[in-house]
Amino acid sequence: MYAVVRTGGKQYKVAPGDVVLVEKLDGEAGAEIKLDDILMVNDGTTTVIGSPTVEGAVVTASIIEQGRADKILVFKKKRRQGYRRMAGHRQDQTVLRILDVAGSAKKKAAKKPAAKKEAPADKAEAATEE
């Protein structure tokens, strides 16, 4: 069973036991959180795609660590102008271990009323009456 989860503006395919690096989420190490922005759930036989999300689906995860990513250097330069700028950035991130993917992988089919079909003989009779 796996799911596609949206968090921090990105989408992640997760399954129970996976370890995922995501944008910073509130909580301390050891805390359990529930991710409820689920875009798709697959249980091995059926797949449910949400529009936009799958209702009733929840992914439970445990926070392993709160940390920061490696530094990204930003260097700007204009040649022959004496213009140079160096800046760095470290993004906050959270390490999650996925514990459970719970969701209804049963597709709820919308019931549509059966369309009424007229027999061709009825149309022919209606045309001859006019």
N, C-alpha and C positions, 0 to 999 in steps of 0.2 A: 504494500500500500504506500502511495506517495501523494504529495500535494504540491501545488504551486502557490507560494505565499508572496504577498507584496508587503514589503516593509522598507522604509527609508527611501522610497521612490524607485526601488529595484525589485526584481522578481527572482525568487529562489525556488528550485525544485528540491524538496526535502522529503526524507523518509525517516522512520524511527531509527535512532542510533547515529544519525548524521551529526557532524560538527560543522557549524556555519558561522562565518564572519559577516556581521551585518552592521549597518549604521548604529550609532549609540541609541540604546533603549534604556529607559529608567529602571532601576533596580540594582540590588547588590549581588555579589557572587553567591551562588547557592539558592537564590530565589527562583521560584517557578513563575513563568509568565504564560499567558495565552495569546496566541496570534489568531485574530479572527477575520483578517482580510485575506480570505482564501479564494483564489481564482479558479482552481481546478482540483478535483479529487479523483484518484484512480485506486480501485481496490483489487486490481488484478484481472477482473473480468469486465467491469463496467467503468466508464469514465463519465464524470459529470462536470460540465463546464458551466461556470456561473455567468450570469448576465446582470451586473458585472461581477458579483461574488456568489459563492455557493452558500446558501442560507443553512444554518445549523452546523456548519463545519468549523472545527476548532483544532488548531495545532498547539500542543502543550510542549513547552521547551524550558530547559533549565539554564540559567546564566552561569557559565563557567568562569568568565573573567571580563572585567571592564578594562580596556586598555586603549592604546593609541597606535595607529599604523606607522610605518616607516616614514621618514621625512621625504617630502617631495620638494626638490629645489626648483625655484622659478627664477630664471635669469633673463633679463631684458638688456638689449644693447642696440645702439644705433651707431653704425660705423662712422668713423671720422668726426664724430660730434662730441666725444668725451662723455657719452651718456651710458652708464652701466648701473643696473640695479639687481641686487640679489635678494631673494626672499625665500622663506621656507614655509611649509605647511605640514602639519600632522593632524590627520583626521581621527576623531574619537570613534571607537568601534567597540562592539560587544561580541563576545564569543558565546554561541548558543549550542547546546546539545539538545537535539529533538528527541523528546520522550514518547510522544504519541500523536498519531494523526487520526482524529475522530471526526467522522462526518458521514452524512448520508450519501452514499454512492448510489442511491436509488434515484433514478430519473423520474421526476414527477411529470408525467405526460398531461398536457392540457387536453381536456375532453372537448371535442368539437362536435356539434350536432351533425348528423348525417345529412348530406345535401340531398334534396328531393330531385329525383330524375323523372322527367315526363317521358312517357312512352311515345315513340315516333307516330304511332297510330293516332294518339290524341291530337297531335299537331295537324295531322292530315285532315281529321274530322273538323277541327276548328277552322281550317283554311277553306273547306268546302261549304261551310255554313255561311260564310261572308259573301 
